[in-house]
Amino acid sequence: MTSTVTGSPEIVRLVTIPTAERDLQWLKEGLQAAVALELSTLPPYLCGYWSITAPSSEAARLISQIAVDEMFHMGLVSNMLTAIGGTPRIVEVATEISYPGRLPGGVRPQLSVYLSGLTKNYVKEVFMEIEMPEHPLAFTDEGVPTIGAFYDALLDAFKDVNPTIDPTRQLTSNVGAGNELVAMTDLDVVEESIALIKEQGEGTPESPSGGDLPAHYYRFGELYHGHKLRWTGTDWKFDGDPVAFPDVYPMGRLTTASWPNPAPDVAALLMTFNQTYTAMLGHLDKAWETGSATELNASIGKMYQLASPARSLMQMPLPDSDGTQHYGPEFLVVAT
């Protein structure tokens, strides 16, 4: 769940508002911030996924499934916002997200998210930091403020405000990877959905499980440490069966919002990617504005179309890199 917002730290501001003052408007603003948070995880995860040369590898399947989970989380949050009379502003928040940069809303301000091909450092510095649990069960310090804590605040506000929930314009879909996007019909469904978002990302205080599989943080940990997470009888350790790190295209680290002075063939691929990405976001906006499953399906189609230009870019060497570093996508919203 992560990326960069150049504007005010909205989530930090919201959580400083006293609980008694968190009204319906606070809840709408909080859910819009959650949409931004979930959307911002996709670019770093997808860069890591697309850089893997064998899409059928275990590592590729792992990252692909987590990316699908994040799309699912954004859908659940968008349904929550729609249910209380709001409308997700997805193109708007995407224009405020850039890489490298901080998490949206000021969450975990020490973390800088960047785009790169998959490396062990990228898994550790970005993927695992994004998914950091409130109380990790292995290999990290406890007490780090997390995205999960923000979702707890949203759930508390739902319970306190007890808003009228309207099923109109909510979307349902089989998102993939076992994720079923459901309509928010009452507070119980909201609570179950927030619990699922937290469990898939960080597990629970008692277990690293987010269901049938370890939560995102621990699955990324397995990739980083090169071993499955194992219960030793007294604690959890990454010393189980080996986990192979995949061969990758060496996408370089994007240190500015866009690649400087690309050659014409590179510039054409970058534009194709950014236009497709922008179209995808536009379909998502229209989907929740109108409750249109057709628009939602169109957005999913555009997302799959991103893979071809992204992987082509990752096979094009950066100038002056002796072929050791390649281009990759920028995820920029462009005029259409």
C-alpha positions as a Python dict, from the first residue, in 0.01 Angstrom:
ca = {
    (1, 'M'): (0, 0, 0),
    (2, 'T'): (217, 290, -99),
    (3, 'S'): (369, 566, -301),
    (4, 'T'): (409, 940, -320),
    (5, 'V'): (188, 1235, -265),
    (6, 'T'): (328, 1582, -305),
    (7, 'G'): (41, 1756, -127),
    (8, 'S'): (-49, 1783, 241),
    (9, 'P'): (-18, 1478, 467),
    (10, 'E'): (-392, 1415, 468),
    (11, 'I'): (-394, 1095, 670),
    (12, 'V'): (-169, 1242, 938),
    (13, 'R'): (-404, 1540, 962),
    (14, 'L'): (-711, 1319, 985),
    (15, 'V'): (-579, 1099, 1263),
    (16, 'T'): (-490, 1403, 1475),
    (17, 'I'): (-858, 1506, 1480),
    (18, 'P'): (-1012, 1397, 1812),
    (19, 'T'): (-1224, 1082, 1788),
    (20, 'A'): (-1535, 1267, 1902),
    (21, 'E'): (-1505, 1505, 1604),
    (22, 'R'): (-1473, 1236, 1337),
    (23, 'D'): (-1800, 1282, 1150),
    (24, 'L'): (-1936, 1169, 813),
    (25, 'Q'): (-1715, 1419, 628),
    (26, 'W'): (-1410, 1288, 816),
    (27, 'L'): (-1502, 937, 709),
    (28, 'K'): (-1538, 1039, 343),
    (29, 'E'): (-1201, 1214, 348),
    (30, 'G'): (-1040, 917, 519),
    (31, 'L'): (-1174, 669, 264),
    (32, 'Q'): (-1058, 891, -24),
    (33, 'A'): (-711, 892, 134),
    (34, 'A'): (-729, 512, 158),
    (35, 'V'): (-808, 495, -216),
    (36, 'A'): (-487, 691, -282),
    (37, 'L'): (-292, 465, -50),
    (38, 'E'): (-407, 146, -220),
    (39, 'L'): (-359, 283, -572),
    (40, 'S'): (-4, 389, -492),
    (41, 'T'): (107, 32, -416),
    (42, 'L'): (46, -88, -770),
    (43, 'P'): (333, 83, -959),
    (44, 'P'): (619, -49, -740),
    (45, 'Y'): (470, -398, -722),
    (46, 'L'): (401, -412, -1095),
    (47, 'C'): (753, -294, -1180),
    (48, 'G'): (890, -577, -970),
    (49, 'Y'): (653, -826, -1133),
    (50, 'W'): (712, -719, -1493),
    (51, 'S'): (1089, -725, -1447),
    (52, 'I'): (1084, -1101, -1383),
    (53, 'T'): (1189, -1277, -1703),
    (54, 'A'): (982, -1591, -1634),
    (55, 'P'): (621, -1488, -1557),
    (56, 'S'): (542, -1847, -1459),
    (57, 'S'): (801, -1850, -1178),
    (58, 'E'): (700, -1876, -814),
    (59, 'A'): (826, -1523, -745),
    (60, 'A'): (623, -1380, -1034),
    (61, 'R'): (308, -1555, -914),
    (62, 'L'): (367, -1427, -562),
    (63, 'I'): (401, -1062, -665),
    (64, 'S'): (120, -1085, -921),
    (65, 'Q'): (-120, -1217, -658),
    (66, 'I'): (-26, -942, -414),
    (67, 'A'): (-82, -678, -684),
    (68, 'V'): (-428, -826, -748),
    (69, 'D'): (-495, -812, -373),
    (70, 'E'): (-413, -442, -373),
    (71, 'M'): (-654, -378, -661),
    (72, 'F'): (-912, -569, -460),
    (73, 'H'): (-845, -353, -152),
    (74, 'M'): (-890, -36, -358),
    (75, 'G'): (-1221, -174, -484),
    (76, 'L'): (-1344, -248, -132),
    (77, 'V'): (-1249, 101, -11),
    (78, 'S'): (-1415, 257, -317),
    (79, 'N'): (-1735, 65, -238),
    (80, 'M'): (-1718, 189, 122),
    (81, 'L'): (-1687, 549, 3),
    (82, 'T'): (-1968, 509, -250),
    (83, 'A'): (-2185, 346, 16),
    (84, 'I'): (-2181, 661, 232),
    (85, 'G'): (-2251, 906, -50),
    (86, 'G'): (-1901, 979, -177),
    (87, 'T'): (-1736, 913, -513),
    (88, 'P'): (-1376, 792, -547),
    (89, 'R'): (-1158, 1046, -732),
    (90, 'I'): (-904, 807, -879),
    (91, 'V'): (-757, 1015, -1162),
    (92, 'E'): (-728, 1308, -924),
    (93, 'V'): (-530, 1117, -662),
    (94, 'A'): (-313, 955, -930),
    (95, 'T'): (-197, 1299, -1047),
    (96, 'E'): (-71, 1362, -693),
    (97, 'I'): (128, 1038, -681),
    (98, 'S'): (484, 1042, -808),
    (99, 'Y'): (797, 835, -772),
    (100, 'P'): (1028, 855, -590),
    (101, 'G'): (838, 993, -294),
    (102, 'R'): (657, 933, 33),
    (103, 'L'): (349, 731, 111),
    (104, 'P'): (20, 909, 40),
    (105, 'G'): (-121, 1106, 326),
    (106, 'G'): (201, 1123, 527),
    (107, 'V'): (187, 762, 650),
    (108, 'R'): (530, 636, 762),
    (109, 'P'): (715, 951, 647),
    (110, 'Q'): (1056, 789, 679),
    (111, 'L'): (982, 561, 383),
    (112, 'S'): (1069, 672, 29),
    (113, 'V'): (904, 464, -243),
    (114, 'Y'): (1079, 436, -579),
    (115, 'L'): (1036, 238, -900),
    (116, 'S'): (1289, -26, -997),
    (117, 'G'): (1329, -376, -1124),
    (118, 'L'): (1317, -654, -870),
    (119, 'T'): (1619, -687, -642),
    (120, 'K'): (1651, -812, -287),
    (121, 'N'): (1713, -455, -171),
    (122, 'Y'): (1393, -342, -348),
    (123, 'V'): (1195, -613, -171),
    (124, 'K'): (1339, -510, 165),
    (125, 'E'): (1344, -131, 124),
    (126, 'V'): (1008, -86, -49),
    (127, 'F'): (783, -392, -54),
    (128, 'M'): (831, -503, 306),
    (129, 'E'): (832, -146, 434),
    (130, 'I'): (501, -75, 263),
    (131, 'E'): (340, -380, 423),
    (132, 'M'): (503, -337, 766),
    (133, 'P'): (270, -478, 1037),
    (134, 'E'): (187, -291, 1354),
    (135, 'H'): (347, -576, 1551),
    (136, 'P'): (571, -783, 1323),
    (137, 'L'): (621, -1143, 1425),
    (138, 'A'): (968, -1176, 1276),
    (139, 'F'): (1284, -975, 1213),
    (140, 'T'): (1171, -616, 1275),
    (141, 'D'): (1121, -372, 1559),
    (142, 'E'): (771, -342, 1701),
    (143, 'G'): (568, -28, 1748),
    (144, 'V'): (604, 119, 1397),
    (145, 'P'): (297, 323, 1287),
    (146, 'T'): (137, 142, 996),
    (147, 'I'): (-134, 148, 735),
    (148, 'G'): (-322, -107, 944),
    (149, 'A'): (-355, 146, 1225),
    (150, 'F'): (-520, 389, 983),
    (151, 'Y'): (-772, 123, 881),
    (152, 'D'): (-849, 69, 1249),
    (153, 'A'): (-932, 440, 1275),
    (154, 'L'): (-1162, 416, 971),
    (155, 'L'): (-1350, 123, 1123),
    (156, 'D'): (-1388, 305, 1455),
    (157, 'A'): (-1532, 604, 1270),
    (158, 'F'): (-1779, 383, 1082),
    (159, 'K'): (-1901, 245, 1413),
    (160, 'D'): (-1926, 587, 1579),
    (161, 'V'): (-2090, 769, 1287),
    (162, 'N'): (-2307, 471, 1187),
    (163, 'P'): (-2379, 624, 844),
    (164, 'T'): (-2666, 529, 619),
    (165, 'I'): (-2532, 277, 369),
    (166, 'D'): (-2658, 294, 10),
    (167, 'P'): (-2588, 0, -224),
    (168, 'T'): (-2637, 219, -535),
    (169, 'R'): (-2330, 247, -762),
    (170, 'Q'): (-2133, -13, -570),
    (171, 'L'): (-1955, -269, -784),
    (172, 'T'): (-1918, -643, -750),
    (173, 'S'): (-1668, -858, -936),
    (174, 'N'): (-1441, -1159, -915),
    (175, 'V'): (-1115, -965, -902),
    (176, 'G'): (-896, -1275, -918),
    (177, 'A'): (-659, -1455, -678),
    (178, 'G'): (-964, -1568, -480),
    (179, 'N'): (-1082, -1211, -417),
    (180, 'E'): (-1454, -1139, -452),
    (181, 'L'): (-1542, -768, -459),
    (182, 'V'): (-1865, -734, -259),
    (183, 'A'): (-2109, -451, -199),
    (184, 'M'): (-2112, -286, 143),
    (185, 'T'): (-2465, -366, 257),
    (186, 'D'): (-2422, -300, 628),
    (187, 'L'): (-2163, -228, 897),
    (188, 'D'): (-2083, -596, 941),
    (189, 'V'): (-1965, -620, 579),
    (190, 'V'): (-1754, -305, 625),
    (191, 'E'): (-1591, -455, 934),
    (192, 'E'): (-1525, -787, 759),
    (193, 'S'): (-1374, -606, 460),
    (194, 'I'): (-1138, -393, 669),
    (195, 'A'): (-1030, -701, 863),
    (196, 'L'): (-956, -878, 534),
    (197, 'I'): (-752, -585, 401),
    (198, 'K'): (-542, -585, 718),
    (199, 'E'): (-499, -962, 733),
    (200, 'Q'): (-394, -992, 369),
    (201, 'G'): (-138, -715, 412),
    (202, 'E'): (11, -774, 757),
    (203, 'G'): (-148, -1082, 916),
    (204, 'T'): (-278, -1065, 1271),
    (205, 'P'): (-102, -999, 1603),
    (206, 'E'): (-112, -1375, 1666),
    (207, 'S'): (-35, -1514, 1319),
    (208, 'P'): (141, -1421, 993),
    (209, 'S'): (-152, -1566, 801),
    (210, 'G'): (-377, -1359, 578),
    (211, 'G'): (-594, -1661, 503),
    (212, 'D'): (-458, -1967, 324),
    (213, 'L'): (-125, -1793, 259),
    (214, 'P'): (108, -1578, 470),
    (215, 'A'): (23, -1208, 462),
    (216, 'H'): (200, -982, 213),
    (217, 'Y'): (471, -868, 453),
    (218, 'Y'): (577, -1225, 530),
    (219, 'R'): (552, -1345, 169),
    (220, 'F'): (784, -1064, 65),
    (221, 'G'): (1004, -1163, 359),
    (222, 'E'): (1031, -1516, 221),
    (223, 'L'): (1148, -1376, -112),
    (224, 'Y'): (1402, -1150, 57),
    (225, 'H'): (1542, -1410, 297),
    (226, 'G'): (1530, -1692, 43),
    (227, 'H'): (1338, -1925, 275),
    (228, 'K'): (980, -1996, 376),
    (229, 'L'): (856, -1860, 707),
    (230, 'R'): (846, -2138, 967),
    (231, 'W'): (711, -2175, 1320),
    (232, 'T'): (996, -2318, 1526),
    (233, 'G'): (783, -2404, 1825),
    (234, 'T'): (877, -2083, 2004),
    (235, 'D'): (884, -1814, 1732),
    (236, 'W'): (861, -1746, 1358),
    (237, 'K'): (1175, -1758, 1145),
    (238, 'F'): (1256, -1737, 775),
    (239, 'D'): (1451, -2063, 772),
    (240, 'G'): (1211, -2307, 605),
    (241, 'D'): (1225, -2449, 253),
    (242, 'P'): (1432, -2251, -1),
    (243, 'V'): (1263, -1977, -207),
    (244, 'A'): (1442, -1903, -535),
    (245, 'F'): (1504, -1541, -634),
    (246, 'P'): (1413, -1501, -1002),
    (247, 'D'): (1611, -1383, -1301),
    (248, 'V'): (1508, -1028, -1392),
    (249, 'Y'): (1542, -755, -1650),
    (250, 'P'): (1765, -494, -1482),
    (251, 'M'): (1528, -197, -1474),
    (252, 'G'): (1724, 91, -1326),
    (253, 'R'): (1604, 295, -1033),
    (254, 'L'): (1387, 586, -1148),
    (255, 'T'): (1526, 883, -954),
    (256, 'T'): (1303, 1153, -1104),
    (257, 'A'): (938, 1157, -1212),
    (258, 'S'): (1036, 1077, -1573),
    (259, 'W'): (1337, 943, -1759),
    (260, 'P'): (1551, 1229, -1897),
    (261, 'N'): (1591, 1273, -2273),
    (262, 'P'): (1475, 930, -2392),
    (263, 'A'): (1544, 830, -2751),
    (264, 'P'): (1242, 843, -2984),
    (265, 'D'): (1169, 469, -2966),
    (266, 'V'): (1185, 478, -2586),
    (267, 'A'): (974, 794, -2571),
    (268, 'A'): (706, 627, -2785),
    (269, 'L'): (685, 329, -2550),
    (270, 'L'): (673, 554, -2245),
    (271, 'M'): (389, 753, -2399),
    (272, 'T'): (198, 437, -2491),
    (273, 'F'): (233, 311, -2135),
    (274, 'N'): (131, 642, -1974),
    (275, 'Q'): (-168, 687, -2205),
    (276, 'T'): (-288, 333, -2130),
    (277, 'Y'): (-240, 389, -1757),
    (278, 'T'): (-435, 716, -1774),
    (279, 'A'): (-717, 544, -1967),
    (280, 'M'): (-728, 269, -1704),
    (281, 'L'): (-773, 524, -1427),
    (282, 'G'): (-1042, 706, -1625),
    (283, 'H'): (-1243, 385, -1660),
    (284, 'L'): (-1215, 332, -1283),
    (285, 'D'): (-1349, 681, -1218),
    (286, 'K'): (-1644, 622, -1449),
    (287, 'A'): (-1708, 279, -1297),
    (288, 'W'): (-1776, 421, -952),
    (289, 'E'): (-1944, 736, -1080),
    (290, 'T'): (-2207, 528, -1258),
    (291, 'G'): (-2192, 183, -1099),
    (292, 'S'): (-2092, 40, -1437),
    (293, 'A'): (-1946, -310, -1446),
    (294, 'T'): (-1859, -245, -1811),
    (295, 'E'): (-1629, 41, -1712),
    (296, 'L'): (-1471, -173, -1440),
    (297, 'N'): (-1399, -450, -1690),
    (298, 'A'): (-1255, -193, -1933),
    (299, 'S'): (-1015, -74, -1665),
    (300, 'I'): (-899, -431, -1602),
    (301, 'G'): (-842, -476, -1973),
    (302, 'K'): (-628, -162, -1987),
    (303, 'M'): (-425, -284, -1693),
    (304, 'Y'): (-334, -605, -1874),
    (305, 'Q'): (-232, -395, -2176),
    (306, 'L'): (33, -221, -1963),
    (307, 'A'): (251, -532, -1950),
    (308, 'S'): (371, -525, -2312),
    (309, 'P'): (519, -171, -2321),
    (310, 'A'): (653, -214, -1968),
    (311, 'R'): (845, -532, -2051),
    (312, 'S'): (967, -382, -2380),
    (313, 'L'): (1106, -83, -2190),
    (314, 'M'): (1279, -318, -1946),
    (315, 'Q'): (1478, -467, -2233),
    (316, 'M'): (1608, -128, -2353),
    (317, 'P'): (1942, -22, -2194),
    (318, 'L'): (1976, 317, -2031),
    (319, 'P'): (2238, 543, -2192),
    (320, 'D'): (2587, 526, -2039),
    (321, 'S'): (2497, 216, -1834),
    (322, 'D'): (2706, -34, -2034),
    (323, 'G'): (2387, -236, -2071),
    (324, 'T'): (2362, -308, -1699),
    (325, 'Q'): (2058, -85, -1636),
    (326, 'H'): (1741, -65, -1842),
    (327, 'Y'): (1438, 161, -1875),
    (328, 'G'): (1102, 94, -1712),
    (329, 'P'): (757, 254, -1685),
    (330, 'E'): (693, 591, -1520),
    (331, 'F'): (321, 567, -1429),
    (332, 'L'): (242, 927, -1524),
    (333, 'V'): (-107, 1067, -1579),
    (334, 'V'): (-106, 1241, -1917),
    (335, 'A'): (-349, 1461, -2109),
    (336, 'T'): (-588, 1265, -2328),
}
